[in-house]
Amino acid sequence: MENLIREPTEKTLRVSFDAEKGEMEMEGLSYSENTREFFEPLTEWFRQYISEIGKPITLNLKLQYLNSTSAKYLVDFIGILEEFYEIGGEVLVRWYYEDGDDMEEMGEELAEDMNLPFQLFVYDD
Amino acid sequence: MSKNTLLDHYRRMKKQDIILAFRGNFSDKILEGMVETVKRTLTGKGEEEKISKKVFSVLIELAQNIRFYSEEYGRKGILIIEDRETCYQVSAGNLVRDTEVLSLRERIRHINNLGENELRSLYIRRLRTPMEPGKTGGNIGLIVVARKSLNPIVLTDHPAHKDHRFIEISVRIDKEGLRQAQSPANPVTGKPISDFSEKLRALKKKIWKCLSDFRKSRMF
């Protein structure tokens, strides 16, 4: 499977999905109006990875800002990992947030609400 | 002198302490510029990054709502951010069908009446509801606005041309200085603990206020 890479812009995320290592990273800001076009290929890639490869997945999220539409898509996206976990897949989500930032709250809410291994890490930039 | 010269606009905006104002279609590029302007302006005024982020979060949600819901040709609307003494006020306006106003008012009233925990629950529930085709999550936008601002969302509407009304949605984000009760205090003296960056921010605020007062006194 091909790796999936997206270069960051002011309003779209840096994405790096490594099919070989099972290491997925998403970083930056997301508030473009084309959220669906952005997230759909990512979702497709994940579904393909799960069905064709199915090896352990680590999703590293270092998100600075998500508008409400992006948050919705992200949650749907993590929902796919949740499904995979529920059928016995190995999944880990690592949520990195800056000290004192609102993203800490979002991470905590997702950690509580999503049914898969979810770790929170603070960093000081 | 005519009431609508550029100078009149300029004076009015200056007097109101308008940080930014835009009327038109809120494209990605425009939004990007507005976010940068907010960040730069608020940092320059010594605001904490957290407040700056709250302001641009609200800006983005309201602007994107305009783009999605405006009934004006080109999906146009207007958005203004004012610096008031104790808060930043973000106001967004656009045309809607008059049949939409009632349900919007209800939705806002409902959100305003929810406590922090209830808002949180509602937010999570909406996030988890599968996306309906054709919708872009505009429902969650107002919930986010309420959670970020921690103040009531104010809706006003005015008659516009037939079957339409002009709605204004506005909300205030309090400045950090007001949140004294939440800042850490020295357990011995009870005085607020301040570090260098806080002192620097406080100094920037003082300088800004002096400059601002000076400029106002020299209003032309």
Boltz contact constraints between the chains, C-beta under 6 A:
constraints:
  - contact:
      token1: [A, 10]
      token2: [B, 32]
      max_distance: 6.0
  - contact:
      token1: [A, 11]
      token2: [B, 32]
      max_distance: 6.0
  - contact:
      token1: [A, 31]
      token2: [B, 60]
      max_distance: 6.0
  - contact:
      token1: [A, 32]
      token2: [B, 28]
      max_distance: 6.0
  - contact:
      token1: [A, 33]
      token2: [B, 28]
      max_distance: 6.0
  - contact:
      token1: [A, 67]
      token2: [B, 60]
      max_distance: 6.0
  - contact:
      token1: [A, 68]
      token2: [B, 61]
      max_distance: 6.0
  - contact:
      token1: [A, 68]
      token2: [B, 137]
      max_distance: 6.0
  - contact:
      token1: [A, 68]
      token2: [B, 140]
      max_distance: 6.0
  - contact:
      token1: [A, 68]
      token2: [B, 141]
      max_distance: 6.0
  - contact:
      token1: [A, 68]
      token2: [B, 144]
      max_distance: 6.0
  - contact:
      token1: [A, 69]
      token2: [B, 136]
      max_distance: 6.0
  - contact:
      token1: [A, 69]
      token2: [B, 137]
      max_distance: 6.0
  - contact:
      token1: [A, 72]
      token2: [B, 127]
      max_distance: 6.0
  - contact:
      token1: [A, 72]
      token2: [B, 137]
      max_distance: 6.0
  - contact:
      token1: [A, 75]
      token2: [B, 127]
      max_distance: 6.0
  - contact:
      token1: [A, 113]
      token2: [B, 124]
      max_distance: 6.0
